[in-house]
């Protein structure tokens, strides 16, 4: 993705031999990826404008993506079904006829979120090399607008496994972070967002 912002500054691509060959994407997967491309990173590619919450009118989105290669027959109902269940339900939200990506933005304009009170601990899965950097320098958003965190270690491990076979799981003490003026935002059922987090709030899990 540049598709800017697909990875944080501390996340590295694994070697070519560390992943299994991917099966061909289904039509729903292709549509979900294109929605992410447009709503997280490049609305201008389909002549869309997003509001301060990174949302746009759903009907306008349908008209815009119908012009994209392979999406001429996409309907509003198809997108509504996609967002209503499965993995896409955690990534996107439709409210009052408007659709937005919940997290993952690399847009130039800031995305407005309401601060929320997180659980005492959140987690971040990453490569061993990146973990050492994070423990020394803190966790920074990089090309994304905010740091992405998981609600528990299994979710963090799943994220980390996208980057290496044996990820390191880091634990974030949110109470200590809040005292350092770090703000947290709810991104989705299993995802929290945060401002940059200083190293004294982060520890490696065993």
GITACOR-V763458 format. One record per residue. RES is the residue in one letter. SS is DSSP state (H for helix, E for strand, C for the rest). OMEGA is omega in whole degrees, -180 to 180 (none if undefined). D_CENTER is the distance of its C-alpha to the mean C-alpha in whole Angstrom. Layout:
RES & SS & OMEGA & D_CENTER
RES & SS & OMEGA & D_CENTER
This chain:
X & C & 143 & 12
X & C & 34 & 14
X & C & 177 & 12
X & C & 168 & 12
X & C & -180 & 9
X & C & -179 & 8
X & C & 175 & 9
X & C & -179 & 10
X & C & -174 & 14
X & C & -176 & 15
X & C & -177 & 13
X & C & 175 & 16
X & C & 175 & 16
X & C & 177 & 19
X & C & -175 & 22
X & H & -176 & 23
X & H & -174 & 25
X & H & -179 & 22
X & C & 173 & 21
X & C & 177 & 23
X & C & -178 & 23
X & C & 173 & 21
X & C & 179 & 22
X & C & -178 & 22
X & C & 175 & 20
X & C & 178 & 21
X & H & 179 & 21
X & H & 179 & 18
X & H & 179 & 16
X & H & 179 & 17
X & H & 179 & 17
X & H & 179 & 13
X & H & 180 & 12
X & H & 175 & 14
X & H & 178 & 13
X & H & 179 & 9
X & H & -176 & 11
X & H & -171 & 13
X & H & 178 & 11
X & H & -166 & 8
X & H & -169 & 11
X & C & 175 & 14
X & H & -179 & 16
X & H & -180 & 19
X & H & 177 & 20
X & H & 177 & 21
X & C & 176 & 22
X & C & 171 & 20
X & C & 179 & 20
X & C & 177 & 17
X & C & -175 & 18
X & C & 177 & 17
X & C & -178 & 15
X & C & 179 & 13
X & E & 175 & 15
X & E & 178 & 18
X & E & -175 & 21
X & H & 179 & 20
X & H & 177 & 24
X & H & 177 & 23
X & H & 180 & 20
X & H & 179 & 22
X & H & -177 & 25
X & H & -175 & 23
X & H & 174 & 21
X & C & 179 & 24
X & C & -179 & 25
X & C & -179 & 23
X & C & 176 & 24
X & C & -177 & 25
X & C & -176 & 23
X & C & -177 & 27
X & C & -180 & 27
X & C & -180 & 24
X & C & 176 & 25
X & H & -179 & 23
X & H & 179 & 24
X & H & 179 & 22
X & H & 179 & 19
X & H & 178 & 20
X & H & -179 & 21
X & H & -176 & 17
X & H & -176 & 15
X & H & -175 & 18
X & C & 177 & 17
X & C & -177 & 16
X & C & -178 & 12
X & H & 180 & 12
X & H & 178 & 13
X & H & -175 & 10
X & H & -174 & 7
X & E & 180 & 10
X & E & 174 & 13
X & E & -179 & 17
X & E & 178 & 19
X & C & 176 & 22
X & C & 179 & 22
X & E & -177 & 19
X & E & 176 & 16
X & E & 168 & 12
X & E & -177 & 8
X & C & -175 & 7
X & C & 176 & 4
X & C & -173 & 3
X & C & 170 & 7
X & C & -179 & 10
X & C & 177 & 12
X & C & 180 & 16
X & C & 178 & 16
X & C & 176 & 15
X & C & -177 & 13
X & C & 173 & 15
X & C & 173 & 14
X & C & 177 & 17
X & E & -179 & 17
X & C & 180 & 17
X & C & -177 & 19
X & C & 169 & 17
X & C & -177 & 19
X & C & -179 & 21
X & E & 170 & 19
X & E & -169 & 15
X & E & -179 & 14
X & E & 178 & 12
X & E & -177 & 13
X & E & -180 & 14
X & C & 177 & 17
X & H & -179 & 21
X & H & -180 & 21
X & H & 180 & 18
X & H & 180 & 19
X & H & 178 & 22
X & H & 180 & 21
X & H & -179 & 19
X & H & 179 & 22
X & H & -172 & 24
X & H & -175 & 22
X & C & -178 & 19
X & E & -174 & 15
X & C & -174 & 14
X & C & -177 & 11
X & C & -177 & 13
X & C & 173 & 12
X & C & -179 & 8
X & C & -178 & 10
X & C & 176 & 9
X & E & 178 & 9
X & E & -176 & 7
X & E & -180 & 9
X & E & -175 & 10
X & C & -179 & 13
X & C & -176 & 16
X & H & 177 & 17
X & H & 179 & 17
X & H & 178 & 13
X & H & 179 & 13
X & H & 178 & 15
X & H & 178 & 13
X & H & -179 & 10
X & H & -179 & 13
X & C & 175 & 15
X & C & -173 & 13
X & C & 177 & 14
X & C & -175 & 18
X & C & -176 & 20
X & C & -174 & 21
X & C & 172 & 18
X & E & 179 & 19
X & E & 179 & 17
X & E & 179 & 18
X & E & -179 & 18
X & E & 175 & 18
X & E & -173 & 21
X & H & 179 & 19
X & H & 176 & 23
X & H & 179 & 24
X & H & 180 & 21
X & H & 178 & 22
X & H & 176 & 25
X & C & 176 & 24
X & C & 173 & 22
X & C & 177 & 19
X & C & -179 & 17
X & E & -177 & 14
X & E & 178 & 12
X & E & -179 & 12
X & C & -178 & 8
X & C & -177 & 9
X & C & -177 & 12
X & C & -174 & 11
X & E & 170 & 8
X & E & 177 & 9
X & E & -179 & 9
X & E & 167 & 12
X & C & 176 & 14
X & C & -173 & 15
X & E & -179 & 17
X & C & -174 & 20
X & H & -178 & 22
X & H & 178 & 24
X & H & -170 & 21
X & E & 175 & 20
X & E & 178 & 22
X & E & 175 & 22
X & C & 179 & 22
X & C & none & 25
